[in-house]
Amino acid sequence: MGFRITLGTAIALATLVAMMKGLTGRGPYVPPLLCGSFAGAVVMLGLMAVTVPARAALRRETLEG
């Protein structure tokens, strides 16, 4: 999962840096806490997307009984 976060961040930064350099002549400032909170939210959403359906599937009764 860390690779996907890194890849997504790199793609977003590539477009954001180019746009900001063209508009203002300076690079963008992204606060580290904001970046970390986005990464944490992505990890939590990924874990929830796996955990919730798995728990629901394990809670059901099987066909055998």
C-alpha positions, 0 to 999 in steps of 0.5 A: 500500500505504501508504494501506491501512496508514494506513486500517487503523491509523485504523480500529484506533485509532478502536475502541481509543481509544473502548474505552480511554477508556471503561475507563480514562478515558485514551487508549491508549499504542502505542509507536512502535517497535511500530507501525513493526514492525507496518507493516513486517511488513505491507509485507513480507507484501504483497511476499512475497505478490506475489513468491513466486507470480510467481517460481514462475510465471516458473520453469515451462516454457512450453507452447512449449518 
